[in-house]
Amino acid sequence: MAAVNIPRLDLNDYIYGTPEQKKKFSEDLGNAYQETGFVTIANHGMTPELINELYTEVKNFFELPEAVKMKYEIPELAGQRGYTSKGKEKAKDSKTPDLKEFWQRGQTVTDNDPVKNEYPDNCVVAEAPRFNTITQEVYERLEASGKHLLQAIADYLGLPTTYFDDKVHNGNSILRAIHYFPIEDPDSIPADAVRAGAHEDINLITLLIGASADGLEVLTRDGEWFPVKAHGEDIVVNVGDMLQRLTNNKLKSTTHRVVNPPRELMKTSRFSVPFFLHPKSEMDLSCLASCIDADNPKAYSDITAGEYLDERLKEIGLKK
């Protein structure tokens, strides 16, 4: 297999570095996003202790009785807040649901921004008070890191550094806690059932806190699946379809999946916590003029982030 460019970058080089360090970070990030769409990031603003506690609380939540979790499933919110039970979400072109259940927390608007009226309230789990607090803290820290990464992407694209700032301030971002549940009898599930079918993310960028087990793979340009492993406490950050669309395919939203473990490990759980960084719904995703030329004609029709999100939620089975 050819070498795959998934570099390990230190976010502190961009936030606190010299002009040369900032420029190198931005170029390394942009080059990787042009080639593979994935990087791993060190110094992302979360301590190992915070991550460990997050995973403890996530595990505790999913161990609650089914009847308790179902209290927090609100079908009319299309999975955008609270609990989504097993068998609900599938990859865009798949007929078989993923082998997972999940929880979603959204934006908390604290500055009287009228966008607050667009967002449903977050669900509060009465049975797990610390779960509510820690998911809010992790949301805020990943949102802050994501804003710095978008500034580096803006630099790479030759846009003003602050190009994305107002678009993602109080954006429609989501923190998702996922439980890939144990399969007691592997012969009882459909042959094509996997933990997460091959898909691309919808949003601008995704920040993934290291999962509790292996399984994440990306599809290379050569059509081969390549396992992505973060180093220690690093996070994995990949391009989503909104950013690919905005940049007229210059930055790649790479197909990825979560494969099932070996048969002998099918009875074990896997936990994962991605942060899907979304802009406000009115953001214009029309291809940037600077990314269109004779060799790269405009590939997408004009659309807003909100319209695009609705379209995609229907495709993956969360919205009717």
C-alpha positions in Angstrom: 0.0 0.0 0.0 1.3 3.5 -0.9 2.1 5.9 1.9 -0.9 7.7 3.3 -0.5 11.3 4.4 -2.1 11.5 7.8 0.4 13.8 9.7 0.5 14.4 13.4 0.3 18.2 14.0 0.6 20.2 17.2 -2.2 22.8 17.5 0.0 24.9 19.9 2.3 25.6 16.9 -0.6 27.4 15.3 -2.1 29.1 18.4 1.1 30.2 20.1 3.8 29.7 17.4 6.0 32.0 15.5 4.7 33.2 12.1 6.9 30.5 10.5 5.4 27.8 12.7 1.8 29.0 12.0 2.5 29.0 8.3 4.0 25.5 8.4 1.0 24.2 10.4 -1.5 25.7 8.0 0.4 24.3 5.0 0.8 20.8 6.5 -2.9 20.8 7.5 -4.1 22.0 4.1 -1.8 19.6 2.2 -3.1 16.6 4.2 -6.7 17.7 3.6 -6.0 17.9 -0.1 -4.5 14.4 -0.2 -6.4 12.3 2.4 -8.8 14.6 4.3 -7.4 13.4 7.7 -4.9 14.5 10.3 -4.2 13.8 14.0 -3.9 16.7 16.4 -1.9 17.1 19.6 -2.5 19.8 22.2 -6.2 20.1 21.4 -7.2 21.6 24.8 -8.3 18.5 26.6 -6.4 16.7 29.4 -6.1 12.9 29.6 -8.0 13.1 32.9 -10.9 14.9 31.2 -11.0 12.4 28.3 -10.9 9.4 30.7 -13.8 10.8 32.8 -15.8 11.6 29.6 -15.5 7.9 28.5 -16.4 6.7 32.0 -19.6 8.9 32.0 -20.5 7.9 28.4 -20.2 4.2 29.4 -22.3 4.7 32.5 -25.0 6.4 30.4 -25.3 3.6 27.9 -25.4 1.1 30.7 -28.6 2.7 32.0 -31.7 0.5 31.5 -33.3 0.6 28.1 -36.5 2.1 29.5 -34.5 5.0 31.1 -32.6 5.8 27.8 -35.8 5.7 25.8 -37.2 8.6 27.9 -34.7 10.8 26.2 -35.5 9.7 22.6 -37.4 12.5 20.8 -38.3 11.3 17.3 -39.4 14.8 16.1 -35.8 16.1 16.7 -34.4 13.7 14.1 -31.6 12.5 16.5 -30.3 16.1 16.8 -30.7 16.1 20.6 -30.9 13.3 23.2 -30.9 9.6 22.6 -31.1 7.7 19.4 -31.8 4.0 19.8 -30.4 1.0 17.9 -31.4 0.4 14.3 -32.1 4.0 13.4 -29.1 5.4 11.5 -27.6 4.0 8.3 -24.9 5.1 5.9 -26.2 7.1 3.0 -26.3 4.3 0.4 -26.9 1.4 2.8 -30.1 -0.5 3.4 -28.9 -1.9 6.7 -28.7 0.2 9.9 -25.4 0.6 11.7 -24.7 -1.5 14.8 -24.8 1.5 17.3 -26.9 3.7 19.6 -25.9 7.3 20.3 -26.5 10.5 22.3 -26.3 14.1 20.8 -25.7 17.4 22.5 -26.0 20.6 20.6 -25.2 24.3 21.0 -25.8 26.3 24.2 -26.3 29.9 23.2 -25.4 32.3 26.1 -25.1 35.7 24.4 -28.7 36.5 23.3 -27.9 35.6 19.7 -31.3 35.2 18.0 -30.1 31.9 16.6 -31.0 30.4 20.0 -34.6 30.3 18.8 -33.6 27.9 16.0 -32.1 25.3 18.3 -34.0 22.8 20.5 -32.9 22.6 24.1 -30.4 20.0 25.2 -31.8 17.0 27.0 -30.7 16.8 30.7 -30.2 13.2 32.0 -31.6 13.2 35.5 -30.0 9.9 36.3 -26.4 11.0 35.3 -25.8 14.6 36.4 -22.0 14.5 35.7 -22.7 13.2 32.1 -24.5 16.4 31.4 -21.7 18.6 32.8 -18.8 16.8 31.2 -20.3 16.6 27.7 -20.9 20.4 27.9 -17.3 21.0 28.9 -15.9 18.8 26.1 -18.3 20.4 23.6 -16.9 23.9 24.4 -13.3 22.8 24.3 -13.6 21.0 21.0 -15.5 23.9 19.5 -12.6 26.2 20.6 -10.0 23.9 19.0 -12.2 23.6 15.9 -12.3 27.4 15.4 -8.5 27.5 15.5 -8.3 24.7 12.9 -10.7 26.6 10.7 -8.5 29.7 10.9 -5.6 27.6 9.8 -7.7 26.3 6.9 -8.7 29.8 6.0 -5.0 30.8 5.9 -4.3 27.8 3.6 -7.1 28.8 1.2 -5.9 32.4 1.1 -9.0 33.7 2.8 -8.9 36.1 5.8 -7.9 34.2 8.9 -11.2 35.0 10.5 -13.3 33.9 7.5 -15.1 31.2 9.4 -15.4 32.8 12.8 -18.8 34.5 12.5 -20.2 31.5 10.6 -19.4 29.0 13.3 -20.0 31.3 16.3 -23.1 29.6 17.9 -23.1 27.2 15.0 -25.2 24.1 14.8 -22.4 21.8 16.0 -23.1 18.5 17.6 -21.2 16.4 20.2 -22.1 12.7 19.6 -21.4 9.9 22.1 -21.6 6.6 20.4 -22.0 3.1 21.8 -21.2 0.3 19.3 -23.0 -2.4 21.3 -21.9 -6.0 21.8 -23.2 -8.6 19.4 -23.8 -11.8 21.5 -24.6 -13.9 18.4 -22.7 -12.7 15.3 -24.7 -15.2 13.2 -27.9 -13.3 14.1 -27.1 -10.1 12.3 -27.4 -9.3 8.6 -24.2 -10.2 6.6 -23.7 -6.6 5.7 -24.3 -5.1 9.2 -21.3 -3.1 10.4 -20.6 -0.7 13.3 -20.6 2.3 10.9 -21.0 1.8 7.2 -18.8 3.6 4.7 -19.8 7.3 4.7 -18.6 10.9 4.6 -19.4 13.4 7.3 -21.9 16.2 6.6 -20.3 19.1 8.5 -17.2 21.4 8.0 -14.7 19.4 10.1 -15.1 16.5 12.6 -12.9 16.3 15.7 -12.8 12.7 17.1 -11.6 11.9 20.6 -9.7 8.6 20.5 -12.1 5.7 20.5 -12.0 2.9 23.1 -11.0 0.3 20.4 -9.7 0.1 16.9 -11.9 0.0 13.9 -11.8 3.4 12.1 -10.6 3.1 8.5 -10.3 5.6 5.6 -10.6 4.8 1.9 -7.4 5.8 0.1 -7.2 7.2 -3.4 -6.0 3.7 -4.5 -9.3 2.3 -3.3 -7.8 0.5 -0.2 -8.9 0.7 3.4 -6.3 2.2 5.7 -6.7 2.0 9.6 -6.4 5.3 11.4 -4.9 5.2 14.8 -4.4 8.3 16.9 -1.2 8.6 19.1 -2.0 8.5 22.8 -4.4 11.3 23.7 -4.4 12.9 20.2 -7.6 13.6 18.3 -8.4 12.7 14.7 -9.7 15.6 12.6 -11.2 15.1 9.1 -12.9 17.2 6.4 -16.7 17.0 6.1 -18.8 17.4 3.0 -19.7 21.1 3.7 -16.0 22.1 3.5 -15.4 19.9 0.5 -18.4 21.6 -1.2 -17.2 25.1 -0.2 -13.8 24.4 -1.6 -15.1 22.8 -4.8 -13.4 19.5 -4.0 -10.0 21.1 -3.2 -10.2 19.7 0.4 -11.3 16.1 0.5 -14.2 14.7 2.6 -12.8 11.1 2.6 -15.0 8.0 2.9 -14.5 6.2 6.2 -16.1 3.5 8.2 -15.9 1.6 11.5 -15.4 -2.1 10.9 -16.6 -4.9 13.1 -14.0 -6.4 15.4 -12.7 -10.0 15.0 -15.4 -12.5 15.7 -14.0 -13.3 19.2 -14.4 -9.6 20.2 -17.9 -9.1 18.8 -19.3 -9.4 22.3 -17.4 -6.3 23.5 -18.5 -2.6 23.4 -16.7 0.2 21.5 -17.3 3.8 22.5 -16.5 6.9 20.4 -17.1 10.6 20.8 -16.9 12.8 17.6 -17.6 16.5 17.5 -19.3 17.6 14.3 -18.4 21.2 13.7 -21.3 22.9 11.8 -21.8 26.5 10.9 -25.0 28.4 11.4 -27.7 27.3 9.0 -27.6 30.4 6.9 -24.0 30.0 5.9 -23.6 30.0 2.1 -21.9 26.9 0.9 -21.5 28.1 -2.7 -18.1 27.1 -4.1 -15.4 29.7 -3.4 -14.5 31.6 -6.6 -10.8 31.0 -5.7 -11.3 27.3 -5.9 -12.9 27.3 -9.4 -10.8 27.4 -12.6 -10.7 25.8 -16.1 -9.3 22.6 -14.7 -11.7 22.6 -11.7 -15.1 23.8 -13.0 -17.8 24.5 -10.4 -19.0 21.0 -9.2 -21.9 21.9 -6.9 -25.1 24.0 -7.0 -25.5 26.8 -4.5 -27.0 25.8 -1.2 -27.0 26.9 2.5 -25.7 24.8 5.3 -29.2 24.4 6.8 -30.7 23.2 3.4 -27.8 20.8 3.0 -28.1 19.4 6.5 -31.8 18.7 6.0 -31.1 16.9 2.7 -28.4 14.7 4.3 -30.4 13.8 7.5 -33.1 12.4 5.2 -30.5 10.3 3.3 -29.2 8.7 6.5 -32.6 7.9 7.9 -32.8 10.3 10.8 -35.3 12.7 9.2 -38.5 11.7 7.4 
